[in-house]
Amino acid sequence: MTLVGHLINGEIRTDASRQQDIFNPSTGQVSKQLAIAGKATVEEAIAAANAAFPAWRATPVAKRARIMFRFKELLEQHADKIITLIGEEHGKISHDAKGELQRGIESVEYACGAPELLKGEHSRNVGPSIDSWSEFQPLGVVAGITPFNFPAMVPLWMYPMAIVCGNTFILKPSERDPSSVLFIAQLLEEAGLPPGVLNVVNGDKEAVDTLLHASKIQAVSFVGSTPIAEYIYATASANGKRCQALGGAKNHAIVMPDADMDNAVNQLLGAAFGSSGERCMALSVAVTVGDAAGDALVAKMKQAMTSLKVGTHSDSSNDFGPLISKQHQEKVIGYINSAEEQGAKIVVDGRYPEVTGFSEGFFVGGTLIDNVTAEMVSYKEEIFGPVLQVVRVDTMQEAMDLIDAHEYGNGTCIFTRDGEAARYFSDHIQVGMVGINVPLPVPVAYHSFGGWKRSLFGDLHAYGPDSVRFYTKRKTITQRWPSAGVREGAEFSFPS
Ligand code: NAD
């Protein structure tokens, strides 16, 4: 059976403190083994990244960017293989994996612009014969820790920009679907990246803790669930590291009485059930304003869901695939059970769907739950499955108060034809990414991505302009070259 290892200093290695199963979630069977790195292996990766840093930092930024241009071409050339690797281990259908890869490639394209992004700021003649400028220098060795749900895209949010800014990088991907990550890292080396600049270590808490406590690691980017994000942020900060830690979500869509209901249903279908709801931007709660909107949305959604197809990743006619693991399948079903027990109405029941030929797969079908309230466990917590819950309220203000009271603030959306209502909503809602008739307002690569409240710990968002700031430190230089013969006396007051 294939043993998936690490990439350290340009070499694939399989040292392991133990091995762990990798599953194919469509079949429910173990497909590969993963080498779990112990502390010593992670320390070797840190040493390799540290040794590679001086030469990489000194490499002209245009040369670093040229490697990114070649990397982008290789990602496009090998897209089919990457999509297959994602499908086999994550379970997402090829059209969805293709979209994920495309969004990752867009972050690489943005990183190709590093020579422009790192130009700095310059002021001439701030005083007699004095010029001043700010430049953006790399931090050194930085680390990224990523979740299972976007195995290609989320790492690509991080290391292309970190590397093109002159840092060296250690990536600790999710242990559930590591193969596409490792393959992509090798493509970057094929594009010309020197050994040691990007290292990938597979592992678990031990590997993460080694990174968090290593004195050589200057900064940590994390994406995953909120309890772990909070832990990473607290530990990295306590150890003096710069940290951005993106966490979980519960994204609400407000459906106003004047919304184009057919359009809202279509948009919600993809946003709630695409990728089995395993997206941090999935719309998992529809808040309907007024009885008529609630009744219409539930009736039309129920009808539309009859055509939803859940099945294996290898059949591209399916709308979405299995969940990541047996444990997660049970957890999602547990949330549906709890909503029912707490008095909500299961309108469409996706528990234990029949998927012909894949009876052991980790499937949950599209599920619609009506009459959900803010007190229910299924409302308070992130389900991360193909479950859309409907909360009915009477006014838009009530809907906004509900959203603002939730602990998460990643994404949200309003469906309406009323520009004034939409403008009020986007201006006041306490959420980091807002859509107006756009269900998944994932910013493009040249903006930045991040939630508010307990969906993000730290100051700077992921990718886009914030990532240039996250992966560099500002240095401001003030320089005087007096004209020959001009000599000034000592000055004891503060320079003005
Ligand atoms: P997770 O938090 O379980 O794991 C994320 C990473 O942390 C993995 O690499 C994992 O190995 C590591 N990890 C897990 N437990 C750890 C521990 N105790 N100590 C140290 N490291 C640990 O998340 P997941 O299940 O892989 O991903 C799903 C979660 O990620 C969801 O909550 C989702 O909302 C969130 N997510 C958020 C964003 C965002 O941008 N805000 C994007 C994608 C996913």
Residues whose N, C-alpha, C, O or C-beta is under 5 A from the ligand:
A	BS01	NAD	I145 T146 P147 F148 N149 K172 P173 S174 E175 G203 D204 K205 V208 V223 G224 S225 T226 I228 L246 G247 G248 A249 C280 S455
